[in-house]
């Protein structure tokens, strides 16, 4: 049995959230919406989930440029991670290269035949699932 791990895909107005169950299977929870750049609201939501679900470990997608260089959003993700750790220093938080997670999420949604509205509602949650699955696979190797 494994500890639950939370997977996050942070954007400027949305936070895709997924978790792994004790068997290592990944499940999407939600796409949490917040006002533009109001990361404190997203952080409080994550900390609430951490407490409710007894989470000890988080994998957050790090949006690098295709060249591998840091993007502006990558800097926001690092600040978000640091702020989470200030609030709860017992968390283990790992950054996961997410360069192709949104592409994979959109491909997955297209294969499901969802309309534009459903796609928009699902893409961040599915991207969080992909980030978390990538992390679990990396951790297993």
DOSESE-216073 format. One record per atom (N, C-alpha, C, O): x, y, z; atom name; residue number from 0. Coordinates in nm, 3 decimals, decimal comma, padded with zeros to 5 digits, m for minus. Last residue first. Example, Ala and Ser with C-alpha at 12.3 -4.5 7.8 and 13.67 -1.06 7.14 Angstrom:
// DOSESE-216073
       px       py       pz  atom   nr
   01,285  m00,225   00,708     N    1
   01,367  m00,106   00,714    CA    1
   01,290   00,003   00,787     C    1
   01,341   00,114   00,804     O    1
   01,319  m00,569   00,780     N    0
   01,230  m00,450   00,780    CA    0
   01,320  m00,330   00,780     C    0
   01,424  m00,332   00,846     O    0
This chain:
// DOSESE-216073
       px       py       pz  atom   nr
   01,085   00,396  m01,072     N  140
   01,206   00,350  m01,141    CA  140
   01,329   00,376  m01,060     C  140
   01,439   00,343  m01,104     O  140
   00,887   00,512  m00,923     N  139
   00,895   00,367  m00,923    CA  139
   01,021   00,314  m00,987     C  139
   01,061   00,200  m00,961     O  139
   00,912   00,778  m00,986     N  138
   00,944   00,737  m00,850    CA  138
   00,964   00,586  m00,842     C  138
   01,046   00,537  m00,765     O  138
   00,811   00,780  m01,243     N  137
   00,951   00,818  m01,219    CA  137
   00,997   00,766  m01,084     C  137
   01,109   00,716  m01,069     O  137
   00,544   00,708  m01,190     N  136
   00,628   00,620  m01,273    CA  136
   00,777   00,650  m01,251     C  136
   00,859   00,558  m01,242     O  136
   00,464   00,929  m01,038     N  135
   00,460   00,795  m00,978    CA  135
   00,547   00,698  m01,058     C  135
   00,617   00,615  m00,999     O  135
   00,495   01,134  m01,233     N  134
   00,572   01,134  m01,108    CA  134
   00,578   00,994  m01,045     C  134
   00,685   00,948  m01,004     O  134
   00,305   01,059  m01,424     N  133
   00,446   01,071  m01,461    CA  133
   00,534   01,062  m01,337     C  133
   00,636   00,993  m01,337     O  133
   00,074   01,082  m01,268     N  132
   00,111   00,951  m01,322    CA  132
   00,259   00,951  m01,362     C  132
   00,330   00,853  m01,337     O  132
   00,078   01,361  m01,223     N  131
   00,090   01,267  m01,111    CA  131
   00,131   01,129  m01,158     C  131
   00,216   01,065  m01,096     O  131
   00,047   01,455  m01,486     N  130
   00,163   01,496  m01,406    CA  130
   00,185   01,396  m01,293     C  130
   00,298   01,353  m01,269     O  130
  m00,202   01,340  m01,547     N  129
  m00,083   01,304  m01,626    CA  129
   00,044   01,338  m01,549     C  129
   00,139   01,260  m01,548     O  129
  m00,367   01,470  m01,362     N  128
  m00,356   01,323  m01,362    CA  128
  m00,230   01,278  m01,434     C  128
  m00,159   01,188  m01,388     O  128
  m00,337   01,732  m01,449     N  127
  m00,290   01,696  m01,314    CA  127
  m00,274   01,545  m01,302     C  127
  m00,180   01,497  m01,240     O  127
  m00,465   01,707  m01,697     N  126
  m00,321   01,739  m01,695    CA  126
  m00,262   01,704  m01,558     C  126
  m00,150   01,653  m01,549     O  126
  m00,724   01,669  m01,603     N  125
  m00,658   01,559  m01,674    CA  125
  m00,507   01,582  m01,678     C  125
  m00,430   01,487  m01,664     O  125
  m00,767   01,922  m01,493     N  124
  m00,779   01,803  m01,408    CA  124
  m00,707   01,685  m01,473     C  124
  m00,636   01,611  m01,405     O  124
  m00,741   02,080  m01,722     N  123
  m00,647   02,097  m01,610    CA  123
  m00,649   01,977  m01,515     C  123
  m00,545   01,936  m01,465     O  123
  m00,952   01,987  m01,895     N  122
  m00,811   01,981  m01,936    CA  122
  m00,715   01,993  m01,817     C  122
  m00,616   01,920  m01,813     O  122
  m01,226   02,012  m01,827     N  121
  m01,153   01,889  m01,795    CA  121
  m01,002   01,897  m01,812     C  121
  m00,930   01,820  m01,748     O  121
  m01,340   02,247  m01,915     N  120
  m01,361   02,208  m01,775    CA  120
  m01,268   02,094  m01,733     C  120
  m01,237   02,081  m01,615     O  120
  m01,274   02,238  m02,184     N  119
  m01,220   02,346  m02,100    CA  119
  m01,230   02,311  m01,952     C  119
  m01,141   02,343  m01,874     O  119
  m01,429   02,019  m02,262     N  118
  m01,283   02,016  m02,276    CA  118
  m01,220   02,116  m02,181     C  118
  m01,125   02,085  m02,108     O  118
  m01,686   02,112  m02,220     N  117
  m01,638   02,000  m02,138    CA  117
  m01,485   01,990  m02,144     C  117
  m01,420   01,955  m02,046     O  117
  m01,688   02,309  m02,422     N  116
  m01,710   02,346  m02,282    CA  116
  m01,656   02,237  m02,189     C  116
  m01,587   02,267  m02,091     O  116
  m01,647   02,157  m02,660     N  115
  m01,552   02,261  m02,619    CA  115
  m01,565   02,296  m02,471     C  115
  m01,465   02,310  m02,401     O  115
  m01,723   01,804  m02,597     N  114
  m01,742   01,933  m02,663    CA  114
  m01,648   02,037  m02,601     C  114
  m01,580   02,010  m02,502     O  114
  m01,534   01,499  m02,627     N  113
  m01,601   01,600  m02,547    CA  113
  m01,615   01,731  m02,623     C  113
  m01,530   01,765  m02,705     O  113
  m01,415   01,263  m02,727     N  112
  m01,521   01,330  m02,802    CA  112
  m01,598   01,434  m02,724     C  112
  m01,716   01,456  m02,750     O  112
  m01,201   01,131  m02,631     N  111
  m01,327   01,108  m02,561    CA  111
  m01,444   01,176  m02,630     C  111
  m01,560   01,149  m02,597     O  111
  m01,000   01,233  m02,785     N  110
  m01,035   01,093  m02,805    CA  110
  m01,166   01,058  m02,738     C  110
  m01,235   00,965  m02,780     O  110
  m00,985   01,485  m02,671     N  109
  m01,031   01,471  m02,809    CA  109
  m01,076   01,329  m02,838     C  109
  m01,176   01,306  m02,905     O  109
  m00,874   01,419  m02,424     N  108
  m01,009   01,477  m02,430    CA  108
  m01,067   01,462  m02,570     C  108
  m01,184   01,430  m02,585     O  108
  m00,621   01,333  m02,505     N  107
  m00,709   01,243  m02,433    CA  107
  m00,854   01,290  m02,440     C  107
  m00,945   01,210  m02,461     O  107
  m00,524   01,572  m02,613     N  106
  m00,538   01,455  m02,699    CA  106
  m00,635   01,355  m02,635     C  106
  m00,721   01,299  m02,703     O  106
  m00,516   01,732  m02,383     N  105
  m00,604   01,769  m02,495    CA  105
  m00,627   01,651  m02,589     C  105
  m00,737   01,633  m02,640     O  105
  m00,321   01,589  m02,239     N  104
  m00,456   01,605  m02,185    CA  104
  m00,555   01,639  m02,297     C  104
  m00,664   01,583  m02,303     O  104
  m00,097   01,618  m02,404     N  103
  m00,151   01,485  m02,379    CA  103
  m00,293   01,492  m02,327     C  103
  m00,378   01,411  m02,364     O  103
  m00,070   01,896  m02,379     N  102
  m00,088   01,836  m02,511    CA  102
  m00,150   01,698  m02,496     C  102
  m00,244   01,663  m02,567     O  102
  m00,024   01,916  m02,108     N  101
  m00,145   01,977  m02,164    CA  101
  m00,176   01,922  m02,303     C  101
  m00,292   01,903  m02,340     O  101
   00,224   01,777  m02,087     N  100
   00,105   01,727  m02,019    CA  100
  m00,024   01,787  m02,075     C  100
  m00,123   01,716  m02,088     O  100
   00,468   01,852  m02,187     N   99
   00,373   01,794  m02,282    CA   99
   00,244   01,745  m02,216     C   99
   00,163   01,679  m02,280     O   99
   00,604   01,971  m01,968     N   98
   00,603   02,034  m02,101    CA   98
   00,497   01,978  m02,194     C   98
   00,440   02,053  m02,273     O   98
   00,636   01,928  m01,699     N   97
   00,503   01,909  m01,756    CA   97
   00,492   01,962  m01,899     C   97
   00,383   01,993  m01,945     O   97
   00,844   01,789  m01,468     N   96
   00,844   01,851  m01,601    CA   96
   00,710   01,823  m01,668     C   96
   00,676   01,707  m01,692     O   96
   00,757   01,838  m01,137     N   95
   00,757   01,741  m01,247    CA   95
   00,751   01,818  m01,379     C   95
   00,663   01,902  m01,398     O   95
   00,874   01,880  m00,809     N   94
   00,839   01,944  m00,935    CA   94
   00,856   01,842  m01,048     C   94
   00,956   01,769  m01,053     O   94
   00,747   01,774  m00,496     N   93
   00,837   01,753  m00,608    CA   93
   00,783   01,822  m00,732     C   93
   00,663   01,822  m00,758     O   93
   00,733   01,797  m00,153     N   92
   00,680   01,852  m00,278    CA   92
   00,785   01,839  m00,386     C   92
   00,898   01,887  m00,371     O   92
   00,622   01,683   00,143     N   91
   00,725   01,652   00,043    CA   91
   00,666   01,700  m00,089     C   91
   00,563   01,650  m00,133     O   91
   00,541   01,867   00,438     N   90
   00,507   01,815   00,306    CA   90
   00,633   01,783   00,227     C   90
   00,736   01,848   00,242     O   90
   00,616   01,995   00,664     N   89
   00,627   01,849   00,666    CA   89
   00,594   01,787   00,530     C   89
   00,616   01,668   00,509     O   89
   00,564   02,268   00,655     N   88
   00,701   02,222   00,625    CA   88
   00,719   02,071   00,623     C   88
   00,825   02,022   00,586     O   88
   00,320   02,440   00,554     N   87
   00,327   02,303   00,604    CA   87
   00,465   02,245   00,568     C   87
   00,480   02,180   00,464     O   87
   00,377   02,704   00,486     N   86
   00,254   02,675   00,562    CA   86
   00,259   02,536   00,625     C   86
   00,208   02,515   00,735     O   86
   00,609   02,671   00,344     N   85
   00,610   02,762   00,459    CA   85
   00,490   02,733   00,549     C   85
   00,500   02,737   00,671     O   85
   00,520   02,503   00,141     N   84
   00,615   02,450   00,240    CA   84
   00,626   02,541   00,362     C   84
   00,650   02,492   00,473     O   84
   00,361   02,681  m00,004     N   83
   00,300   02,563   00,057    CA   83
   00,390   02,507   00,168     C   83
   00,342   02,469   00,275     O   83
   00,564   02,857  m00,089     N   82
   00,460   02,905   00,002    CA   82
   00,387   02,790   00,070     C   82
   00,353   02,798   00,188     O   82
   00,706   02,689  m00,263     N   81
   00,773   02,744  m00,145    CA   81
   00,672   02,793  m00,042     C   81
   00,691   02,774   00,078     O   81
   00,504   02,645  m00,458     N   80
   00,564   02,533  m00,383    CA   80
   00,627   02,583  m00,254     C   80
   00,604   02,527  m00,147     O   80
   00,476   02,906  m00,552     N   79
   00,361   02,835  m00,495    CA   79
   00,409   02,719  m00,408     C   79
   00,360   02,700  m00,297     O   79
   00,731   02,951  m00,657     N   78
   00,684   03,033  m00,544    CA   78
   00,567   02,964  m00,472     C   78
   00,559   02,964  m00,349     O   78
   00,718   02,760  m00,862     N   77
   00,820   02,747  m00,758    CA   77
   00,782   02,830  m00,635     C   77
   00,799   02,784  m00,522     O   77
   00,510   02,869  m01,015     N   76
   00,496   02,736  m00,957    CA   76
   00,596   02,717  m00,843     C   76
   00,562   02,662  m00,738     O   76
   00,626   03,108  m01,101     N   75
   00,506   03,112  m01,016    CA   75
   00,487   02,978  m00,945     C   75
   00,450   02,975  m00,827     O   75
   00,827   03,002  m01,264     N   74
   00,865   03,079  m01,145    CA   74
   00,748   03,090  m01,048     C   74
   00,767   03,083  m00,927     O   74
   00,665   02,895  m01,461     N   73
   00,749   02,804  m01,382    CA   73
   00,794   02,874  m01,254     C   73
   00,800   02,813  m01,148     O   73
   00,561   03,123  m01,577     N   72
   00,471   03,040  m01,498    CA   72
   00,550   02,942  m01,412     C   72
   00,507   02,908  m01,302     O   72
   00,786   03,208  m01,716     N   71
   00,734   03,293  m01,608    CA   71
   00,643   03,210  m01,517     C   71
   00,647   03,225  m01,394     O   71
   01,004   02,919  m01,756     N   70
   00,903   03,014  m01,804    CA   70
   00,861   03,102  m01,687     C   70
   00,895   03,073  m01,572     O   70
   01,334   02,799  m01,798     N   69
   01,225   02,838  m01,709    CA   69
   01,132   02,938  m01,779     C   69
   01,176   03,028  m01,850     O   69
   01,416   02,580  m02,073     N   68
   01,436   02,699  m01,991    CA   68
   01,312   02,729  m01,909     C   68
   01,200   02,691  m01,944     O   68
   01,361   02,379  m02,245     N   67
   01,400   02,340  m02,111    CA   67
   01,424   02,458  m02,019     C   67
   01,450   02,440  m01,900     O   67
   01,252   02,436  m02,486     N   66
   01,398   02,435  m02,480    CA   66
   01,450   02,386  m02,344     C   66
   01,568   02,356  m02,330     O   66
   00,985   02,457  m02,423     N   65
   01,030   02,335  m02,491    CA   65
   01,181   02,321  m02,491     C   65
   01,234   02,210  m02,496     O   65
   00,980   02,590  m02,086     N   64
   00,973   02,608  m02,231    CA   64
   01,021   02,478  m02,297     C   64
   01,089   02,398  m02,233     O   64
   00,804   02,423  m01,816     N   63
   00,925   02,475  m01,881    CA   63
   00,896   02,503  m02,028     C   63
   00,803   02,449  m02,087     O   63
   00,604   02,404  m01,565     N   62
   00,590   02,436  m01,708    CA   62
   00,715   02,504  m01,765     C   62
   00,729   02,626  m01,761     O   62
   00,582   02,149  m01,352     N   61
   00,670   02,263  m01,377    CA   61
   00,668   02,294  m01,526     C   61
   00,724   02,218  m01,605     O   61
   00,328   02,017  m01,148     N   60
   00,382   02,033  m01,282    CA   60
   00,463   02,160  m01,294     C   60
   00,419   02,267  m01,251     O   60
   00,391   01,870  m00,838     N   59
   00,340   01,987  m00,909    CA   59
   00,408   01,994  m01,045     C   59
   00,530   01,980  m01,056     O   59
   00,303   01,634  m00,607     N   58
   00,377   01,650  m00,733    CA   58
   00,312   01,766  m00,808     C   58
   00,193   01,762  m00,839     O   58
   00,327   01,582  m00,259     N   57
   00,263   01,652  m00,370    CA   57
   00,358   01,654  m00,489     C   57
   00,479   01,674  m00,473     O   57
   00,261   01,403   00,042     N   56
   00,346   01,426  m00,075    CA   56
   00,265   01,487  m00,189     C   56
   00,150   01,450  m00,212     O   56
   00,081   01,356   00,234     N   55
   00,216   01,388   00,280    CA   55
   00,306   01,432   00,165     C   55
   00,413   01,490   00,186     O   55
  m00,260   01,391   00,314     N   54
  m00,157   01,390   00,210    CA   54
  m00,023   01,429   00,271     C   54
  m00,015   01,523   00,350     O   54
  m00,517   01,355   00,434     N   53
  m00,394   01,310   00,499    CA   53
  m00,280   01,291   00,398     C   53
  m00,214   01,187   00,396     O   53
  m00,736   01,477   00,333     N   52
  m00,699   01,350   00,271    CA   52
  m00,573   01,289   00,333     C   52
  m00,528   01,183   00,290     O   52
  m00,755   01,712   00,486     N   51
  m00,869   01,621   00,477    CA   51
  m00,829   01,482   00,429     C   51
  m00,881   01,381   00,478     O   51
  m00,498   01,831   00,444     N   50
  m00,543   01,794   00,578    CA   50
  m00,655   01,689   00,572     C   50
  m00,650   01,589   00,644     O   50
  m00,497   01,864   00,168     N   49
  m00,387   01,793   00,232    CA   49
  m00,431   01,744   00,370     C   49
  m00,404   01,630   00,408     O   49
  m00,721   02,028   00,134     N   48
  m00,722   01,891   00,082    CA   48
  m00,615   01,806   00,148     C   48
  m00,638   01,689   00,180     O   48
  m00,618   02,260   00,256     N   47
  m00,739   02,198   00,309    CA   47
  m00,748   02,053   00,263     C   47
  m00,779   01,964   00,342     O   47
  m00,408   02,318   00,084     N   46
  m00,379   02,284   00,225    CA   46
  m00,499   02,220   00,293     C   46
  m00,482   02,134   00,380     O   46
  m00,554   02,380  m00,148     N   45
  m00,464   02,264  m00,146    CA   45
  m00,436   02,221  m00,002     C   45
  m00,439   02,103   00,029     O   45
  m00,682   02,615  m00,064     N   44
  m00,762   02,499  m00,106    CA   44
  m00,677   02,371  m00,101     C   44
  m00,723   02,267  m00,055     O   44
  m00,465   02,781  m00,017     N   43
  m00,550   02,744   00,095    CA   43
  m00,636   02,622   00,061     C   43
  m00,660   02,537   00,146     O   43
  m00,371   02,804  m00,282     N   42
  m00,288   02,742  m00,179    CA   42
  m00,372   02,698  m00,060     C   42
  m00,352   02,588  m00,008     O   42
  m00,580   02,942  m00,406     N   41
  m00,547   02,806  m00,450    CA   41
  m00,466   02,733  m00,344     C   41
  m00,488   02,615  m00,317     O   41
  m00,555   03,182  m00,265     N   40
  m00,682   03,109  m00,262    CA   40
  m00,658   02,963  m00,300     C   40
  m00,709   02,872  m00,236     O   40
  m00,299   03,260  m00,339     N   39
  m00,326   03,232  m00,197    CA   39
  m00,456   03,153  m00,182     C   39
  m00,466   03,067  m00,095     O   39
  m00,309   03,324  m00,606     N   38
  m00,256   03,194  m00,569    CA   38
  m00,280   03,159  m00,423     C   38
  m00,282   03,041  m00,387     O   38
  m00,446   03,491  m00,802     N   37
  m00,480   03,485  m00,658    CA   37
  m00,439   03,348  m00,604     C   37
  m00,522   03,267  m00,563     O   37
  m00,420   03,517  m01,078     N   36
  m00,302   03,533  m00,993    CA   36
  m00,331   03,536  m00,844     C   36
  m00,246   03,581  m00,766     O   36
  m00,761   03,562  m01,125     N   35
  m00,628   03,566  m01,185    CA   35
  m00,520   03,603  m01,084     C   35
  m00,528   03,705  m01,015     O   35
  m00,956   03,368  m00,892     N   34
  m00,931   03,492  m00,967    CA   34
  m00,785   03,496  m01,012     C   34
  m00,697   03,441  m00,946     O   34
  m00,995   03,013  m00,953     N   33
  m00,970   03,127  m00,865    CA   33
  m00,944   03,250  m00,952     C   33
  m00,914   03,237  m01,071     O   33
  m01,110   02,674  m00,961     N   32
  m01,097   02,806  m01,025    CA   32
  m01,079   02,915  m00,920     C   32
  m01,140   02,910  m00,812     O   32
  m01,003   02,347  m00,990     N   31
  m01,037   02,453  m00,896    CA   31
  m01,011   02,587  m00,963     C   31
  m00,902   02,610  m01,015     O   31
  m01,108   02,069  m01,123     N   30
  m01,039   02,188  m01,168    CA   30
  m01,090   02,299  m01,077     C   30
  m01,205   02,341  m01,087     O   30
  m01,064   01,756  m00,942     N   29
  m01,137   01,875  m00,987    CA   29
  m01,044   01,970  m01,059     C   29
  m00,922   01,957  m01,057     O   29
  m00,958   01,488  m00,934     N   28
  m01,051   01,539  m00,835    CA   28
  m01,134   01,652  m00,894     C   28
  m01,257   01,646  m00,897     O   28
  m00,867   01,193  m01,105     N   27
  m00,884   01,337  m01,108    CA   27
  m00,986   01,380  m01,005     C   27
  m01,090   01,316  m00,989     O   27
  m00,652   00,941  m00,989     N   26
  m00,791   00,986  m01,006    CA   26
  m00,794   01,138  m01,009     C   26
  m00,730   01,204  m00,927     O   26
  m00,434   00,667  m01,034     N   25
  m00,453   00,811  m01,033    CA   25
  m00,598   00,845  m01,065     C   25
  m00,660   00,787  m01,154     O   25
  m00,317   00,402  m00,827     N   24
  m00,401   00,447  m00,938    CA   24
  m00,431   00,596  m00,922     C   24
  m00,449   00,645  m00,811     O   24
  m00,180   00,311  m00,607     N   23
  m00,104   00,382  m00,708    CA   23
  m00,185   00,425  m00,829     C   23
  m00,129   00,479  m00,924     O   23
  m00,323   00,212  m00,400     N   22
  m00,272   00,113  m00,495    CA   22
  m00,192   00,178  m00,608     C   22
  m00,141   00,108  m00,696     O   22
  m00,419   00,429  m00,256     N   21
  m00,316   00,344  m00,194    CA   21
  m00,257   00,237  m00,286     C   21
  m00,154   00,178  m00,255     O   21
  m00,444   00,674  m00,527     N   20
  m00,500   00,595  m00,419    CA   20
  m00,390   00,505  m00,361     C   20
  m00,278   00,504  m00,413     O   20
  m00,347   01,003  m00,602     N   19
  m00,325   00,860  m00,623    CA   19
  m00,382   00,787  m00,501     C   19
  m00,369   00,833  m00,388     O   19
  m00,529   01,282  m00,740     N   18
  m00,464   01,210  m00,630    CA   18
  m00,443   01,066  m00,670     C   18
  m00,510   01,013  m00,759     O   18
  m00,541   01,614  m00,883     N   17
  m00,559   01,469  m00,891    CA   17
  m00,495   01,407  m00,767     C   17
  m00,417   01,472  m00,697     O   17
  m00,640   01,924  m01,012     N   16
  m00,604   01,846  m00,894    CA   16
  m00,637   01,699  m00,916     C   16
  m00,746   01,665  m00,962     O   16
  m00,562   02,231  m01,162     N   15
  m00,604   02,094  m01,182    CA   15
  m00,553   02,011  m01,066     C   15
  m00,437   02,023  m01,026     O   15
  m00,653   02,544  m01,112     N   14
  m00,563   02,446  m01,052    CA   14
  m00,624   02,309  m01,075     C   14
  m00,725   02,274  m01,014     O   14
  m00,664   02,864  m01,278     N   13
  m00,715   02,730  m01,249    CA   13
  m00,606   02,644  m01,184     C   13
  m00,486   02,668  m01,200     O   13
  m00,544   03,098  m01,345     N   12
  m00,680   03,107  m01,290    CA   12
  m00,739   02,971  m01,254     C   12
  m00,851   02,963  m01,206     O   12
  m00,288   03,030  m01,418     N   11
  m00,307   03,163  m01,362    CA   11
  m00,447   03,181  m01,302     C   11
  m00,467   03,269  m01,218     O   11
  m00,229   02,690  m01,302     N   10
  m00,237   02,793  m01,405    CA   10
  m00,259   02,928  m01,339     C   10
  m00,251   02,939  m01,217     O   10
  m00,091   02,387  m01,198     N    9
  m00,122   02,525  m01,163    CA    9
  m00,121   02,615  m01,286     C    9
  m00,026   02,615  m01,364     O    9
  m00,173   02,082  m01,131     N    8
  m00,140   02,155  m01,254    CA    8
  m00,185   02,299  m01,233     C    8
  m00,303   02,330  m01,247     O    8
  m00,078   01,831  m00,898     N    7
  m00,130   01,965  m00,926    CA    7
  m00,081   02,017  m01,059     C    7
   00,035   02,000  m01,096     O    7
  m00,152   01,546  m00,707     N    6
  m00,092   01,599  m00,830    CA    6
  m00,159   01,730  m00,863     C    6
  m00,281   01,742  m00,859     O    6
  m00,079   01,390  m00,400     N    5
  m00,161   01,487  m00,471    CA    5
  m00,084   01,534  m00,594     C    5
   00,036   01,559  m00,586     O    5
  m00,077   01,057  m00,293     N    4
   00,001   01,169  m00,343    CA    4
  m00,095   01,260  m00,418     C    4
  m00,182   01,213  m00,491     O    4
  m00,113   00,828  m00,026     N    3
  m00,175   00,911  m00,129    CA    3
  m00,081   01,025  m00,164     C    3
  m00,014   01,082  m00,077     O    3
   00,121   00,562   00,015     N    2
   00,057   00,683   00,064    CA    2
  m00,005   00,757  m00,053     C    2
   00,043   00,748  m00,166     O    2
   00,047   00,221  m00,080     N    1
   00,121   00,345  m00,093    CA    1
   00,046   00,459  m00,025     C    1
  m00,076   00,455  m00,010     O    1
   00,084  m00,118   00,000     N    0
   00,000   00,000   00,000    CA    0
   00,089   00,125   00,000     C    0
   00,190   00,133   00,070     O    0
